[in-house]
Amino acid sequence: MTELLLTFSGALILGSILVLVNIISAHHPYHKTLPLVAYSLIITGLGLFLSLEASPEVSTTLDAMRQSTSLAITGLLAISPALYAVLTLMMIRISISRHD
């Protein structure tokens, strides 16, 4: 159960950091970025809190963030072959189907 909670909190942290990077890299003067940044920081804090609560042996917040984020990336890499197989089957189905 602890590993599942750490993986979930790592996914929260990883996703919100990716949203922050996207907001910074795609800055436009007409976008209202303040709510998106605030929500991303709140979700990052929630993921960090969950990872600190799930692993009491970790002493610093940076170690907890590293552990949970690495578990999330490992989980994504573990399911990627299944995702590639489904994507390949979908592309084969689309390319074989007849268009009227």
N, C-alpha and C positions, 0 to 999 in steps of 0.2 A: 504494500500500500504506500509505503514511503517513496519508493522509486516512481510510482505512478504520479504521486503528488509533486515530486521534484521535476519530473518530465513535463507535467502540465504547467508548473510555474516557470520552467525554462522556456516553454513555448510562448507564454505570456510575455516574458521579458524579451525574447528574440523578436516576436512579432511587433511589439511596441517600439523597439529600437529601430527595426526596419521602417516603420511608419515615420519615425522621427528623421531618419536619413532621407526618406523620400520627400518629406516636407522641406527639409533644408536644401536638397538638390533641385527641387522643382519649384523654387520660390517665384511667386508672381505677385506683383503689387496689389492686385485686386482680390487675392485669396485672403480669407479670414483664417489665419493659421493659429491664432491664440487658443481657440477651443480644442483643436486637434492636438496641439502640443500639450495642453493641460491634461486631456484625457489620456494621452500616451504616457505622460509622466505618472499619472494616477495608476494606470495599469502596470507600469514598470514597478512602482512601489508595492502594489498588491502582489505581484509575482515575487518580488524580493522578500516580502513579509512571509509569504507561503513557503518559500525555500528556506528561510531562516527557521521557521517553526517545524518544518519537516525533518531537518537534519540538525539535531542538537550538538553533534560532535564538531560542527564547523564553527570556528571562533569569529571570523570576520565576515562582513557582508560581501566583500569581493570574492572570497572563497565560495560562499553560498551561491552567488550569481554565476561564477565559473562552473561550479558543479551542476547546477540545474540547467544552464544553457548548453553545456556539453552533453548532458543526457538528452535534451531536446534535439540537438543536431544528430546524435547517434540514432535516436528513434526515427528521424526523418530519413536517414541513410538506410536504416533497416527496412523500411517499407517502400523505398524507392523502386526496387525491382518489380514489385506488384503494381505500382503505379505506371511504370513503363510498359508492362505487359498489357494493362487495360488500355492505355493510350495507343499502343500499337494495334490492338484489336479494333478500336474505334476508327483508326485511320484506314485500316484494311476494309472495314465495313463501308466507310464513306467512299473509298475509291472504287469499290466493286459495285456499289449500288447503281442502278440505272436511273437516269434522269429523263423524265418524259417531257 
